[in-house]
Amino acid sequence: MRNHRLLLLTAPLLLAGCSEIQKLTTPPLSLALELKGVAGAEARLVLSGNGGGETYTDNGAGLQTAAAVWPGRYTASLSELAQGPIRYAGVLEYSNASGNYTRQGSMSFDVRDHDTGKLKLKGSYQPVTGSLQVAASGLPFGARAAVFYRASGQEEAPFDPERPAALEPGSYLLRFGEVVAGGKTYLPQPAQAVVAVEAGKLTPVSVSYSAAPAAAREGR
């Protein structure tokens, strides 16, 4: 009876050590790995499996290397990436002898013996938000344009030109408000505009301010 208990206790230990034994006795397969981030931001791809893990980084120049892998289950994941209001979604593409597979953010895949020479993992990024680049003229030093934006079906919200918000691609109605500075009221031209925001871009917006006539100021 004691011998049976000993066999049951040691079985999990033998199973847990299979991957390490396999690494010692089996030549690894080569996984062609590519990572393309965004200039000025560090992108990270984490590859883990078979009891190990490795992190690959790229600052926008592009990384091409080869990773040693063994038959088994692996997981790959990409870091989140943003530059100011522009946010990016990571895209993973995995290829083996059976075909190509694409996922966003992270994915799990199997490495098999017959995948030799056909293994490839690519990480890249696609922009998912855009924003506005507001240029205001006619205001005294230190004063900022009053800008409000609204997408279809949403409530109006203030937009800070110095800290632009990340906006989903689409059409926006902009409203420019009056600005009071140095005891004067400045009126915007135009008072409103419709702009299209594209992913990965800062849509330029211009507004000109002029001081309200004295009569107009007195009548307020």
C-alpha positions in Angstrom: 0.0 0.0 0.0 2.9 2.3 0.8 4.4 1.7 -2.6 1.2 2.7 -4.3 1.1 6.0 -2.4 4.7 6.7 -3.3 3.9 6.2 -7.0 0.9 8.6 -6.8 3.0 11.3 -5.1 5.9 11.2 -7.6 3.8 11.1 -10.8 3.0 14.9 -10.7 6.7 15.6 -10.2 7.6 13.6 -13.3 4.9 15.4 -15.3 6.0 18.8 -14.1 9.6 18.1 -15.2 8.7 16.9 -18.8 9.3 20.3 -20.4 12.8 20.7 -18.9 13.8 17.1 -19.9 12.5 17.8 -23.4 14.6 20.9 -23.7 17.7 18.9 -22.8 17.0 16.1 -25.2 15.2 17.8 -28.1 16.7 20.5 -30.4 14.6 23.7 -30.3 12.6 25.0 -33.2 13.2 28.5 -34.5 10.4 31.1 -34.3 11.0 34.1 -36.5 9.9 37.1 -34.4 9.1 40.6 -35.6 8.1 43.6 -33.5 7.2 47.0 -34.9 6.2 49.7 -32.4 5.8 53.5 -32.8 8.6 56.0 -33.0 9.3 57.5 -29.6 7.5 54.9 -27.5 8.7 51.6 -26.2 6.7 48.6 -27.3 7.1 45.3 -25.5 6.2 41.7 -26.6 6.2 39.0 -23.9 6.5 35.4 -25.0 6.0 32.8 -22.4 5.5 29.0 -22.3 7.2 25.7 -21.4 8.2 27.1 -18.1 10.0 30.1 -19.4 9.5 33.6 -20.7 11.2 36.4 -22.7 10.5 40.1 -23.2 11.3 41.8 -26.5 11.3 45.6 -27.0 11.3 48.0 -29.8 11.3 51.8 -29.9 10.0 52.2 -33.4 13.0 51.2 -35.5 11.7 47.6 -35.8 13.0 44.4 -34.3 13.7 41.2 -36.1 15.1 38.2 -34.3 14.6 34.5 -33.7 13.4 32.8 -30.6 14.1 29.2 -29.5 10.9 27.3 -28.8 9.9 23.7 -28.1 6.7 21.8 -28.9 4.1 23.0 -26.5 1.7 25.8 -25.5 2.8 29.4 -25.7 1.3 32.8 -24.9 2.2 36.1 -26.5 1.1 39.6 -25.4 1.8 43.1 -26.4 2.0 46.1 -24.1 -0.4 49.0 -24.3 0.9 52.0 -26.2 -0.1 55.7 -26.4 1.5 58.9 -27.5 -0.4 61.8 -26.0 -4.0 61.4 -27.1 -3.2 58.9 -29.7 -3.8 55.3 -28.4 -2.7 52.2 -30.2 -4.0 48.6 -30.2 -1.5 45.8 -30.4 -2.0 43.2 -33.2 -0.4 39.8 -33.1 0.0 37.5 -36.2 1.1 33.9 -35.8 2.0 31.6 -38.6 2.7 27.8 -38.6 2.3 24.8 -40.9 -1.5 25.1 -40.7 -2.0 28.7 -41.6 -2.1 32.3 -40.2 -3.9 33.5 -37.1 -4.5 37.1 -35.9 -5.5 38.5 -32.5 -5.5 41.8 -30.7 -3.5 42.3 -27.6 -2.7 38.7 -26.7 -3.0 35.2 -28.0 -2.1 31.6 -27.2 -0.8 29.1 -29.7 0.7 25.6 -30.0 4.1 24.8 -31.4 4.4 21.4 -33.0 7.3 19.3 -34.3 6.1 19.5 -38.0 6.0 23.4 -37.8 9.8 23.4 -38.4 10.8 26.3 -40.7 7.2 27.7 -40.7 7.0 29.5 -37.4 6.6 33.2 -37.4 5.2 35.7 -34.8 4.7 39.4 -35.6 3.6 42.2 -33.3 2.5 45.5 -34.6 0.3 48.5 -33.6 -2.6 50.3 -35.2 -4.0 53.7 -34.0 -7.5 53.6 -32.6 -8.0 57.2 -31.5 -7.2 60.7 -32.8 -7.6 64.2 -31.5 -7.7 67.9 -32.4 -4.9 70.4 -32.8 -6.4 73.8 -32.0 -4.7 77.0 -33.2 -6.2 80.2 -31.7 -5.3 83.7 -32.7 -6.3 87.1 -31.4 -6.2 86.3 -27.7 -3.8 88.1 -25.3 -0.9 86.2 -23.8 -1.9 83.6 -21.3 -5.5 83.3 -22.5 -6.8 80.1 -24.0 -9.6 79.4 -26.5 -12.8 78.0 -25.1 -13.6 74.9 -27.1 -16.4 72.4 -26.6 -17.0 69.2 -28.6 -19.9 66.8 -29.1 -20.2 63.6 -31.1 -23.6 62.4 -32.4 -25.7 61.1 -29.5 -23.3 62.4 -26.8 -23.3 65.3 -24.5 -21.1 68.4 -25.0 -17.8 68.3 -23.3 -15.0 70.9 -22.9 -11.8 70.4 -24.9 -8.5 71.5 -23.5 -6.1 72.5 -26.3 -3.1 72.1 -24.1 -4.2 68.6 -22.9 -6.1 67.2 -25.9 -8.4 64.3 -25.2 -8.3 61.0 -27.0 -11.2 61.0 -29.5 -12.8 58.1 -31.3 -12.7 58.4 -35.1 -15.8 60.2 -36.4 -17.6 63.5 -36.9 -17.6 66.1 -34.2 -19.5 69.4 -33.7 -17.2 72.0 -32.2 -18.4 75.1 -30.4 -16.1 78.0 -29.6 -17.0 80.1 -26.6 -16.3 83.7 -25.6 -13.1 84.4 -23.6 -12.8 87.1 -21.0 -9.3 88.3 -20.4 -7.8 91.6 -19.1 -11.3 93.1 -18.6 -12.2 92.5 -22.2 -14.5 90.0 -23.9 -13.2 88.3 -27.0 -15.6 86.8 -29.6 -14.7 83.7 -31.7 -14.9 83.4 -35.4 -16.3 80.9 -36.4 -18.7 80.2 -33.5 -18.8 76.5 -34.4 -17.5 74.0 -36.9 -17.8 70.4 -37.9 -14.6 68.3 -38.1 -13.7 64.7 -38.9 -11.3 63.0 -36.5 -9.2 60.2 -38.0 -7.3 57.5 -36.0 -3.7 58.3 -35.5 -4.0 62.0 -36.6 -4.4 65.4 -34.9 -7.0 67.2 -37.0 -6.1 70.9 -37.3 -8.7 73.4 -36.1 -8.4 77.2 -36.4 -10.3 79.9 -34.5 -9.8 83.6 -34.5 -10.8 85.9 -31.6 -11.4 89.6 -31.7 -12.3 92.0 -28.8 -16.0 92.8 -28.7 -16.9 96.5 -29.4 -17.3 98.7 -26.4 -21.0 99.1 -27.0 -21.4 95.4 -27.1 -19.5 95.0 -23.8 -21.6 97.7 -22.1 -24.8 96.0 -23.2 -23.9 92.7 -21.6 
